[in-house]
Amino acid sequence: MTGPTSSYEFLPSERPSFPGSPFTPRLSLPRRLGYAAIALLVGVTATLGNALVNVNLAAIAGSAGMYVVEASWLPAIYVAFNASANLMLVKARAQFGIPRVVITVLGLYAATAALQLIFPVYLGAVAVRAASGLAAAALTTYTVYHLIEALPPAKRAGALAIGIVIPQLGTPLARMLPVELLTTHQWRGIHLIELATALFCIAATVALPLPPTERSKVFSRLDVLTMGLLLPANVMLCGFLSLGRLLWWVDATQLALLLCGAIVCYVAAYLLERHRRAPLLQMRWITTKDILRFAAVAIFVRLALAEQTYEAVGLLASGGLINDQLAGLFAWVALAMIVGIGVVLVLLSQQRLPYLVMAASLTIAVGAILDSHSNALSRPAQLYASQMLLGLGTALFMGPALLYGLMHMRSQGPNFLVSFVVLFSTTQNIGGLAGSAILGTLQTIQTRVHATSMATHLTSANPAIAAQLHEGAAGFAGVLTDPVARQLAGGRLLGQALNTQAAAAAYDDVFALVAVFALGTALYVGVATWSTRYVRRDRNA
């Protein structure tokens, strides 16, 4: 340990719980407060840059002259590298130490952001998103480590629950930042923020380093091959999910190629790991019934949470609102997440983990049910309650789900840590992208269904429709002198109004489906918890 505690002799009780994690010595209050402040800094930094890109993607694409497909690759690259990063990072921390790994990843992130500021090109933007994905994975764990040092021993389990939620604050914070701050010199403001936050994190790491960890050689040559198979597999799968709704799933050959390539790489990686003596990923454990159930619950809840990041924002955007008008809504969402962190910290215990996950699912379901009564005239103030419930559900789910999985992993031993971290990261990252793709696809289909249904009632023989056409045409009287042109323009206005109403009805359908998903997940967790306890009680009888 550096600094004034460099001569400190660690006790056996202060040894790390997992390979690559730091010692946990007794610390002074100022030092613990410093670690807590750094945890907040690095936690928000983990996702803020990518969130800024995601919430402004359409505007960034237009400003940079990107096609929609090119712009859609940016979040896909981030998710793929973020989901793949822990294949390397868990062992890298154990072999090279935490500071070296974090500073290397942050240095790469800062360097790519700086290059994009100087030479703004599309490949540079892709590189920044890849580095951002790596940095987010490293900083999320780094946040947890700082909270472990900051909290007293009795509350250290809460460090995991809190540390995994703090990065989720990046999205609401990104919605709250004024667009004028980001549009400096053709959206270079975003890269300036990314560069500044990365440098701040490096400075904090150097100024107040974590206690050391036990280091040992853990990498093997075949690990590189596994990473070389899974990274391109994740890139291709994320590309497929990100582009599917734009190019449409069955219409584009490149989507089929991406999906086939991903499947081939996944199968090759599975066969390699399945037959290794010392595998990087414990495939036999991952494919056990309990772990598959855990993964299914994690994916379903993550899919439901996509309602907030995609569907609710999409509904408001279809009504003509822009990011600056959503700042108040997401301020309340951030507040709800903070409240959720406090609730988890107070209620957290091993016995309550499944009940917290059930509460999260039910909270999400209630929020989705409230949203399902929205319409084309809904505004942010009318979504405050529902979106706060989803923010609260996020906090109630993430930490307890992570701890529940860790409980199962610890019974197997430290060699299973990489497998669990990669599994959980994949369910949350690729699961979130899949959730947006699935919900977006359903919304597109339902929009067409509702538009077709509404169009059957549009006939000029209907006096109300005829009056609307006449009113719309009259609005162009000062611009168009040709009566036929005015009538056509009025018809287009009516068509636009129909599409807006159809889109709002489709969003309501998706909200209702999300509620069904969330309720089903809560019911499943409840039944599984009850049956497990019943079996245990029967055995002990």
N, C-alpha and C positions, 0 to 999 in steps of 0.2 A: 504494500500500500504506500502511495506517495504522500509527501507532505509531512505534517507533524506526526502522523500515525505510522510512519514507515517502519519503525522499530517494534510495532505492536505484534505480539505473539497471539495468533488466533487459537481459540479454544476448539475442541472437537465439536461442540454444539454450534459453532459458527461456520462450519464447513458448508460448501454449496450443496444444495439438494440435487442439482442436475449438472451434468458436464457443461462447462462454458458459462455457468452463472457465477456471480461474485460471492465472496465471503460476506457474512452478515455480522460484523463486530458491533460492539456498543459504541454509539456515536453521540456527540453533543447535540443539543437542540438546534443551534445555528446550522450545523452541518446537515442535519436532517431536513431542516426547512429549505436549505439550498438544493438538496436532492429533489424535494417536492416541486420546487420552482422549475428545475431543469426537466422534470418529468412532464410538467405542463407544456413547456416550450417544445420539447422534442415530440411529444404526443401530437400536438396540433400541427407541427411541421411535417409529420409523417404523411398527412393526407391533404394538407391545405393546397399545395401546388397543383396536384391532380384535380382536386375539387374545383379550383378556379378555372382550369381548362374545361372541365366537363360542363359546368353551368354556363359557360360562355362559348361553347364549341361552335355553334352556328355563326356567331359574330366573328370569331377568330378565323374560321374557314373563309368567310367572305373577305375579310381584311387581308389575309395572306394569299388569296387567290387559289385556295384548295378546292378540289371537287369534294362533294359530300362523302364519297367513298374513301377518299384520302383522309379526310378529317375523322371519319369513323374508326380508322385504324389506330388513332392516338390513344383513346381509352382502352382499346383492345390490347395494345402493346403494354400499357401500364399494368393491366390486370394479369396478363400472362407472366410478366417478369416478377410481379409481386407474389403470385401463387407459386412460382418456381424458386424464389430466392432462398427459402428455408431449406431446400435441398443442400445448399452450400453453407448458409450462415450458421446453422446450429453447430456443425462440426468446425467451421472456421473459428468461431469464438472459443471452442475448446482447445484448438491447436495453436492459434495465434494470439489469443487474448481479446478481450472486449474492446479496449481503446483502439487497437490497431485496425480491427475490422470496421468499427463505426467510423473512424476518421477516413479510412480508405473509401468506404461507400459514400460518405458525405462529400469527400473531395471529388469523387467522380461526378456526383450530382451537381456540385457547384461548378465544376469545369465545363460540363455540357451546357448548363444554363448560361455561363459566361460566353461560351462560343456561339450559342444561339443569339445572344445579344449583339455580338459583333458581326456574325455571318448568319442572318436569319434565312435558313433554307428548310425545306420539308424534311430531309434526312436528319437535320439537326434537331427538329422538333420531335421526331421519332426517338432519337437518342436521349433527349431529355426525359421523355416519358418512360423509357426503359430504365434509366438511372433513377427516376423518381419511384418506380415500382420497387427496385432493389432497396432504395433508402427507406421507403415506407415499411417494408418488412423488418429491416434492421432497427428502425427507430421505435416501432411498436414494442418489440421485445426490450429495447433500451428503456422505454418508458416504464415497463413493468419492473425492471431491475432497480431503477431509481426509487420507485414507490416502495419496493421491498426494503430498501435501506431507510426510507423516510418514516415508514410506519412502525409502531411497536410490534414486538414478536407476536402478540395475541391477534393482531389485525393483518398479518402479512398475507394471509389467504385473500384478503380484500384487495391487496395490491394487484393481483391477477385480474380480479373482476373490474377494478377501476382502470387499470392500465390498458385493457383491451377496448374500453369505451371512450377514453379521452381522444384517440384518433378519429372517432366517429363525429366529433365536434367540427372537423374540418369542413364538411359540406355545409352545415348551416352558417358557419362563419364566412365561407366563400360567397354565399347568397347575400350576406349582409354588407360586403365590401362594395363601395360605390364604383360603378363602371368607369367613371372618369379617372379613378386611380389606376385602372388596369389598361386603359386605351392609350397611354403615353407612347408615342412613337410606334404606332401600329401594333398595339398590344404587347409591347416589350415590358410594360409594367408588371405583367405576370412573371416574366423571367427575372426581373429585378427582385420581386418578392421571393421567388424561389432561391435565387442566389444569396440574398440577404439572410433568409432563415437558415439556409444550410451553413453559412459562415458563422452565424450566431451559435448554432448547435456545436460546431467544431470548437469555438471559443469556450463554450460552457464545458465541453468534455475535457479540454486541456486545463481549465481553471479549477474544476472540481471533479477529479476522476473518481470512478467507482473503486471500491476495494478490488484487489486482484482476484483472479480465478485460478483453479488448478489446471495446468496446461499439459497436454500429452498429444502424441501423434495419433490422429484418428482417421485421416483420409486414406483411402486406398485407390489404386488405379481404376478399378471398375466403377468407382463412384463418379468419375468424370464421364464415363460412357453412359451411365444412367441419367446424369444431368443433361448430357448431349442428346438424349432421346426425349426426355420429358419437357425440356424447354421449347423445342420446336413444336412438340405436340400441343402444349398449352397455347403457343402463339397461333397455331392453325385453328384450334378449337375456339379461341377467343375471337379470331377473325371471322370465323363462321357465325358465331353468335351475334357479333356486332354488325355484320353486313347482311345477315339473313333477311331482316325486315325491309332493308332498303332495296336490295336486288331481288327480293322475294325468294323464298326457300327452294322452290322447285323450278325456278326459271333461269338460274345462272349456273353455268358449268363450273365456274371457279369456286362456288360454294361446295359443290360435290367433291372437287379436288381437295379443298381444305379439310373437309370432314374425313375423307378417305385417308389423307396423309396423317391426320391426327390419330385415327384409329390404328393405323399401321405402327406408328411410333409408340403409342400406349401399349399395344400388344407386345411389341419387342421389349419395352422396358419391364413389363410385367413378367415375361418369361425369363428375362435376365435376372431380375431380383428374386424370383421364385426359386431359382436354382443356385443362388450364390450361398457360399458357406457363411459369410458375414455380410448380409445384405444391408444396403442403405435404407431400404423400405421393407418393413416386415409384412409382406403381402399376405401371409397366412393369417396373421393377426388382424390386418385391415379387413379381410373378407370374412371374419367371424360374424355371427348373427348379431351380437351386442353392438359391435362397432358399426356395422351396416345400419342398424336401427338408429344409432346416434347420428351418423352422417345424414340419414334421411330426414330426421327431425331438424337438424341444422340447416339443411338445404330448403326445406319447406318454410321454415321461419324466415330465412334470408329471402326467399322468393316473395313472401308476403311483405317484407320490409321494402321491397322495390316499389311498392305502392307510393311511398313518400317521395323517393328520388325521381321517379318517372311519371307515374299516373297523376298524382295531385298537381305537380308542376305542369304537366301536359294539359290538364283541364284548364288551369288558369291561363296558360299561354294561348290556348285555343280561343279564349275570351279576349285576347289582345293585350294581356299584361306582360311586362318585361321584368327583368331581374330586380331593378331598383324598386319596383312596387311590391316585391316579395320579401324585402328585408325585415319588415315587422313580423311577418309570419314565422320566418326562420329564427328570429330572436326568441320567440316563444318556444320553438322546437328545441333550441339550444338550452333554454332554461329547464324544459322538461327533462332533457337528458341529464342535466346536472342534478335535478331532484332525484332522478332514477339512480344515479350513482350513490347518492346519500341513502336511499332506501335499501339498495343492495348491501352497502357497507353495514347498515344496522341489522338487517335480517339474515345476513349470510351465515349459513351453517351447512354442514354436510347433509343433514337430514332434509333441509329445506330446498336443496338445489332443484329437484324435479318440480316442486311447487312454484318456485320462482319462474321456471321455464313455462309452466302452465299459466301463471299470471301474465307473463309476457305475451303469450299467444292470445289469451282472452282480451288483453288490453288492445292488441293490434286488431283483433276481430271487431271490437266495439268501435274503434276509430274508422275502420273500413265501412262498417254499417252506416255510421254517420255520414261518411263521404258519399255513399251510394244514393243519397237523396239530393245530390248537387244538381245544378243545371247550368246552362250556358251563361247565366247572369251571376253565378256564384263568384264571390270575391274573397280575398285572403281572410278578412275578418270572420267570414262564415266558416272557415276551415281551421280556425285557431284550436278549437277543442279537439277535433279529430286528429290533427297533425301533432299536437302535443301528446296525445295518447300514443301515437306511433313512436315519437321520440322517447317517451317513457318506456315503451315496450322494447325498444332497442337496448336501452341500458339494463333492463331487467333480464334480457335474454343473453347478451353476449358473454358477460362474466360468468354467470352460473353454468352456461353450456360449456365454456372452456374448462371450468373447474371440474365439472362432471366427467368430461373426457380425460382430464389429467388423472383423476382417481383411478380410472380403468387402466391408464397407461402405467402408473407407478407400480401397480401390482405385477407388471411384467418386467420392470427394470429399466435402467437408463438407456439401454440400446434401442428402446422403442420410442425415444423422444422425437427423433427426426420424423418417424412415421406419423406420430400424432400431430405434430406441428404442421406438417405438410397437408395432412388430411383436413384439419380444421381450417387452415388457410385456404385450401382449395374450395371447401364448401362455402366459405364466406365471400371469396373473391370471384371465382368463376360462377358460383351459385348466384351472386348478385347480378352479374352480367347476364346469366341465363334467365333470371327473373325478369329483368327489363326486356329481354328479347321475347319471352313468352307473353308477358302482359301486353307489350307493344303489338305483337302479332294478333292477339285476341282483340285488342282495341281496334286495329285496322279492319279486321274481318267484321266485327260488330258495327263499325261505322258504315260499311257498305250495306250491311243488312238493314240497318235503320234508315239509311238514305233511300234505298230501294223501296222500303215500305212507305216512307213519307211521300216519295215521288208519285206513288200511285194515287194519292189524294190531291195532287196538284193538277188542276184542270181549270182552264179559263171559264168553263161553264159554271164553276163555283163562284158565287158573288163575292165572297170574302177574298178569294185568290185574285179575282179580276180587280178588286179594289186595291189590293197590295201591288199588283203589276202597274196599275195606273198611277198610284202614289210614287212608286219607284221611278217610273218614267218621268213624272213631273219634276222630280229632283234634278234631272238633267236638262231641263228646259233652257236654262241659261247657257248651256255648253253645246248641246246638240240641237240643230234646227230640223233635222230629218225626223219625222214622227216614227218611222220604222226603226231607226237607230236608237231613238229614245226607248221604244218598247223593248228592244233587245237588251239594252243596258239595264232596264228595270227587271227583266227576266234573269239577268246574271246576278243582280243583287238578291233576288229571291232565292236563286240557287245557292249563293253563298250563305244566306241565312239558314237554308235547309241543311247544308253540310255542317254548319256550326252546331245546330241542334242535334244532328245525327251523331257528331263526335261526342257531345256531352252525354247523350244517352248511352253511347258505347263505353265511355269512362265509368258511368254508373254500373254497367254490367260487370266491368272488370273489378270495380270496388266490391261488388257483391261476391264475386268469385274469390277474391282475396279473403273476405270474411269467412267464407266456407273453408278455405285452406287453413286459416288460423284456428277456427273452431275445431276442425278435424284434427289438427296437430295437438291442441289442448286435450281433446278427448283421448287421443292415442297415448299421450304421455301419462294421463291420469290412469288409464286402464293398465298400462305397462307397470306403473308404480304400484298400483294396488295388487296386481298379480304377483309381482316380485316379492312384496311383503307378505302376501298370503302364503306363497311357497316357502319362504323362510320360516314363517310361524308354524307351518305344518311340519317342517323338518325338525324344528326345535321341540315340538310337542312330544 
